[in-house]
């Protein structure tokens, strides 16, 4: 399994956000993406997941079982700022929806097992609306364990987590890397696994003339 990013330029509207960006990642490796607000960290993760187009450059994910015509997102777990949970549904109902959405061919853990990994087995029948922000985040993290997808794309995964939950997340990430997975995370904290490399993004230079013209 290998991810190759070559001279990728990211843009939102007519403004370049970041780039050119080049790096490669192999199974068992992790990459920490760092930089100030507005540097394009979240945009890069969304582009890697296939949720945003790139302005220029190439993103290639290759390996056993990956066909050239399959959407890259089918092999990624994207974990963004929003938890994607329905407050009126129970914890189990939310996770059941995602497990069916991801498909039975890639099934990894049962819902009960995934909740045990994030220490929330006792919340299975509770509506998500009853949970704290940190507990909701842990339910969302449990989705990573339901189905096998080699590339994890995590956007500030430790935010709203207490110390014990951060330790559990570290264990989840080490296990994923140990099984041959890959992780790219926008984070200010060190990543577990011992194979971390760091990509630092800097904010693109803003053309002030473009802003002035927009206000005229």
C-alpha positions as CSV (number, residue, x, y, z in Angstrom):
1,X,0.0,0.0,0.0
2,X,1.4,3.4,-1.0
3,X,0.1,6.9,-1.1
4,X,1.9,9.3,-3.4
5,X,1.2,13.1,-3.5
6,X,3.0,15.0,-6.3
7,X,3.1,18.8,-6.7
8,X,-0.5,19.2,-5.4
9,X,-1.8,22.7,-5.3
10,X,-4.9,23.4,-3.3
11,X,-7.3,26.3,-4.0
12,X,-10.6,27.5,-2.7
13,X,-12.5,29.6,-5.3
14,X,-9.8,31.7,-7.1
15,X,-7.4,31.8,-4.2
16,X,-4.5,29.3,-3.8
17,X,-4.6,27.9,-0.3
18,X,-1.4,25.7,-0.3
19,X,1.2,24.0,-2.5
20,X,2.9,22.7,-4.3
21,X,2.8,19.7,-1.8
22,X,4.7,16.5,-2.4
23,X,5.1,13.4,-0.1
24,X,4.8,9.7,-0.1
25,X,3.5,7.3,2.6
26,X,3.7,3.5,2.9
27,X,1.9,1.0,5.0
28,X,2.7,1.3,8.7
29,X,3.7,5.0,8.4
30,X,2.1,8.2,9.7
31,X,2.3,11.8,8.7
32,X,1.5,14.8,11.0
33,X,0.3,17.9,9.1
34,X,1.0,21.0,11.0
35,X,0.7,24.7,10.4
36,X,-1.2,27.8,11.6
37,X,-4.9,28.4,11.0
38,X,-5.6,29.0,7.3
39,X,-2.6,27.1,6.1
40,X,-4.7,24.5,4.3
41,X,-4.5,21.5,6.7
42,X,-8.2,20.6,6.6
43,X,-8.3,21.3,2.8
44,X,-5.5,18.9,2.2
45,X,-7.2,16.1,4.2
46,X,-10.5,16.7,2.3
47,X,-8.7,16.6,-1.0
48,X,-6.9,13.3,-0.1
49,X,-10.3,11.9,0.8
50,X,-11.6,12.9,-2.6
51,X,-14.1,15.4,-1.2
52,X,-12.4,18.4,-2.9
53,X,-10.6,18.6,-6.3
54,X,-7.0,19.7,-6.5
55,X,-6.0,22.7,-8.6
56,X,-2.9,20.9,-10.0
57,X,-0.8,17.8,-9.3
58,X,-1.6,14.1,-8.6
59,X,-2.8,12.0,-5.7
60,X,-2.2,8.3,-6.2
61,X,-3.2,5.5,-3.9
62,X,-1.9,2.1,-5.0
63,X,-1.7,-1.4,-3.5
64,X,-3.4,-4.8,-3.4
65,X,-7.1,-4.6,-3.9
66,X,-7.1,-1.0,-5.1
67,X,-8.3,-0.6,-8.7
68,X,-7.5,2.5,-10.8
69,X,-11.1,3.4,-11.4
70,X,-12.3,3.0,-7.8
71,X,-13.0,6.3,-5.9
72,X,-10.1,7.0,-3.5
73,X,-12.6,7.7,-0.7
74,X,-13.6,4.0,-0.6
75,X,-10.2,3.2,0.9
76,X,-10.2,6.1,3.4
77,X,-11.7,6.9,6.8
78,X,-12.1,10.7,6.9
79,X,-12.6,12.1,10.4
80,X,-13.4,15.8,10.2
81,X,-14.4,18.5,12.7
82,X,-18.1,17.5,12.6
83,X,-19.0,14.2,14.2
84,X,-21.7,13.3,11.6
85,X,-24.0,11.8,14.3
86,X,-27.8,12.1,14.4
87,X,-28.7,13.3,17.9
88,X,-32.2,11.7,17.9
89,X,-30.8,8.2,17.2
90,X,-29.1,6.0,19.7
91,X,-25.4,5.3,19.7
92,X,-26.0,1.8,18.3
93,X,-28.3,3.1,15.6
94,X,-25.8,5.7,14.5
95,X,-23.0,3.2,14.3
96,X,-25.2,0.6,12.6
97,X,-26.0,3.1,9.8
98,X,-22.3,3.7,9.2
99,X,-21.4,0.0,9.3
100,X,-24.0,-0.8,6.6
101,X,-22.9,2.3,4.6
102,X,-19.3,1.1,4.6
103,X,-20.3,-2.5,3.5
104,X,-20.0,-5.9,5.0
105,X,-17.0,-6.9,2.8
106,X,-14.6,-4.7,4.9
107,X,-16.2,-5.5,8.3
108,X,-13.6,-5.3,11.2
109,X,-15.2,-5.1,14.7
110,X,-18.8,-5.4,15.8
111,X,-20.5,-2.3,17.2
112,X,-20.2,-3.7,20.7
113,X,-16.5,-4.4,20.3
114,X,-15.9,-0.9,18.8
115,X,-17.7,0.8,21.7
116,X,-15.7,-1.2,24.2
117,X,-12.5,0.1,22.6
118,X,-13.6,3.7,23.3
119,X,-15.0,2.8,26.7
120,X,-18.6,3.6,25.8
121,X,-20.3,0.2,25.7
122,X,-22.7,1.4,28.4
123,X,-24.1,4.1,26.1
124,X,-25.2,1.8,23.3
125,X,-29.0,2.4,23.8
126,X,-28.7,6.1,24.7
127,X,-29.7,8.9,22.3
128,X,-26.6,10.7,21.1
129,X,-28.2,13.9,22.3
130,X,-27.6,12.8,25.9
131,X,-23.8,12.6,25.4
132,X,-21.2,15.2,26.2
133,X,-19.0,16.6,23.4
134,X,-16.1,14.3,24.3
135,X,-18.4,11.3,24.4
136,X,-19.8,12.2,21.0
137,X,-16.3,12.4,19.7
138,X,-15.5,8.9,21.0
139,X,-18.6,7.5,19.3
140,X,-17.4,9.1,16.1
141,X,-13.9,7.6,16.6
142,X,-15.5,4.2,17.0
143,X,-16.6,4.3,13.4
144,X,-12.9,3.9,12.4
145,X,-13.0,0.4,14.0
146,X,-16.1,-0.9,12.3
147,X,-14.7,-1.4,8.8
148,X,-11.2,-1.9,7.5
149,X,-10.0,1.0,5.4
150,X,-6.2,1.4,5.0
151,X,-5.9,5.2,5.1
152,X,-7.1,7.2,8.1
153,X,-7.4,11.0,7.6
154,X,-7.9,12.6,10.9
155,X,-8.5,16.4,11.5
156,X,-7.6,17.4,15.0
157,X,-8.6,14.0,16.4
158,X,-7.7,14.7,20.0
159,X,-9.8,17.9,20.4
160,X,-12.5,17.5,23.2
161,X,-10.9,14.3,24.4
162,X,-9.7,13.9,28.0
163,X,-6.4,12.3,28.8
164,X,-7.7,8.8,29.1
165,X,-9.5,9.0,25.8
166,X,-6.3,10.4,24.1
167,X,-4.5,7.3,25.4
168,X,-7.2,5.0,23.9
169,X,-6.9,6.9,20.6
170,X,-3.2,6.4,20.6
171,X,-3.7,2.6,21.1
172,X,-6.2,2.6,18.2
173,X,-3.7,4.4,15.9
174,X,-0.8,2.1,16.9
175,X,-2.9,-1.0,16.2
176,X,-3.9,0.4,12.8
177,X,-0.3,1.2,11.8
178,X,0.8,-2.2,13.1
179,X,-1.8,-3.9,10.8
180,X,-0.3,-2.1,7.8
181,X,-2.5,0.9,7.7
182,X,-1.5,4.6,7.1
183,X,-2.5,7.7,9.1
184,X,-2.4,11.4,8.1
185,X,-3.5,13.7,10.9
186,X,-3.7,17.5,11.2
187,X,-2.6,17.8,14.8
188,X,-0.2,19.7,17.0
189,X,0.6,16.6,19.1
190,X,3.0,13.8,18.3
191,X,1.5,10.8,16.6
192,X,2.0,7.3,18.0
193,X,3.8,4.5,16.2
194,X,7.3,5.7,16.0
195,X,7.3,6.3,12.2
196,X,5.9,9.8,12.2
197,X,7.1,12.3,9.7
198,X,6.0,16.0,9.7
199,X,4.6,18.1,6.9
200,X,4.4,21.8,7.8
201,X,2.1,24.0,5.7
202,X,2.4,27.8,5.6
203,X,-0.5,30.1,4.7
204,X,-0.4,31.1,1.0
205,X,0.4,34.7,0.3
206,X,-2.9,36.6,-0.2
207,X,-3.1,39.0,-3.1
208,X,-4.5,42.1,-1.4
209,X,-5.5,43.6,-4.7
210,X,-8.0,40.8,-5.2
211,X,-9.6,41.6,-1.9
212,X,-9.7,45.3,-2.7
213,X,-11.4,44.6,-6.0
214,X,-14.0,42.3,-4.3
215,X,-15.1,45.2,-2.1
216,X,-15.3,47.8,-5.0
